[in-house]
Amino acid sequence: MGPVVSDTHQKKVLGYIDKGESEGAKLVVDGRKLRVPGYDAGYYVGGTLFDHVTPEMTIWREEIFGPVLGIVRAADYDSALELVNSHEFGNGSAVFTSNGHTAREFVHDVQAGMVGVNVPVPVPMAFHSFGGWKRSVFGALNVHGRTACASTRV
């Protein structure tokens, strides 16, 4: 992974990793010690992966904006969808499936600004708007931005 924007943000992201570990998530990949030779002054955080994250944990409840991924397990599709939709933020979400019906159902039912099917991070093309849903909306396009850049999913 690359650098984060500042020393302050690096400390914030590293704090989330510490918090995830202290709250009981299983740290699978630890990116806290990433160093890039020749760039000692950079604000680097390596890719970090947590497993067994629960909805009560800080790393689930808050948007981190750093290379930290938490895996939250669900018993079935409906439980997973409820888990995502009950979250106060809705920046992006993705589903991995070989079932076309499941993919279409997820795209229609999930409450997220950016939705991906069989892609790890649903990021927009340069000519598309970039925004979330619920408390993840950035507000960069004024009060009319949602209607100007959005359409009903089919």
N, C-alpha and C positions, 0 to 999 in steps of 0.2 A: 504494500500500500504506500501511498505517497504521504506527503506532509499534511498536517492540518494547518489551519489559518494562523494560529498564534500560540505563544507559550500558554496563555490563559486557556485557550480551547484544548490544547494538549493535556493540560492538568485536569480539565473537566472530563475529558474522555477517559483518561487514566483513572480518575475517581470513580467513573461508572464501572470500569472493569473491577476495581477493588470492591465496590459495593456489590456487584453481582456475585463475586466470590464469597464475600462475607455473609450474604443472604442465602447462600446454599446452592446456587446454580453450579453445575459441573463445568469447570473451565477445561475445554478440549484443546483449544489453540490459544496461546497467550501471546499477544502482540505488544506487551508493555516494554520489552527490552529491545525493540527494533533499533538498530543503528545503521546508518548509511556511511560507509567509508568516504572520507573527503568532504562530507557535509555534516560535520559535527554540530553545527549551530541550528540544524533543521528541527522542526517540531514534528517528529515522526511517531506514528502509532501503527503497529503492524496489525494485520487482520486478526481478529479475535473471535472465537466461537465458543458459545456457551450452550450446554444441553441441560435439559430438565429445568428450564425456566418456568416459573409459575406466574399467574396474573397478579399476585401480591407483590412481586419483586419490582424494585425500582427500574431495573433494566427492561422490564416489560411495560411499565406504566409511562415512562418518559421517552421522548425522542432524543436520541443520543447524537446524531449527526457526526458520526465517526465510524471507522471500520469495525463495528461490533455487531455480531449477529447472535441472536438468542433463539434457540429452538424450544417452542412450547408444544408439548404433545397433547393430542386430542384423541378421543376414542373413535370418532367417526366424522364424516363430512359435516353433518349438522352441528355437532359440537364445535368443530373447528370454525365454521362460519359464524356461529354465535360468539365465539371467543374473539374473532376479528371485529365483528360488527359492534360488540359491546364496548370496545376500546374508545376512549375519548378522542383519539387522533385517527386520521385516515389518510396518511400520505400515500402509501403504496402497498400493494399486496400481490402475491403471485400464487398460482396453483400449478402443481406438476401432475399431469395425468395423461393417459393414452385414451381416455374415454371422452369423446366429443360432447356427449350430453353433460357430463360433469363440468367440463370446461365452460360450456355456454351458461350453465346454471350459475357457476361461480362468478363469471363476468357480469351477469345480470344482477345477482343478489349481494355481492360484496360491497361494502360501503368504504371505498377507497378512491382517491383521486386518480391514481395510476394503477392499472391492473395488468398483470402479465400472466400469460399461459405458457408454461414450459420455458420460462426465462427467469434467471435468479433475481434480477432487480428490474422492475418495470420503469425504465427511464424514457422520456419522450424524445422524439426526433427534434432537431433544432427549430423546426418550423411549427411545433406544437406547443401549447401552453404547458407550464410546469406548475403544478399546484396539487394540493391535497383535498381532503374532505374533512368535515367537522372542524376540530381545532387545529388541523394541519394546513388550513388555507393561509397562504402568505399575504394576501391582500395587495399584491403588486399591480393588479389590473383595475383597481377601483371597484365600486359597488356593482358595476355592470359586467365585470370580468367573467363571472360564472356563466352568464347567458351568452356572452359574446364568443366564448371559447369552448362551450360545452354543447353536447347534444344527448338526447336520450339514448341509452344503450339498447340495442335490440338483440 
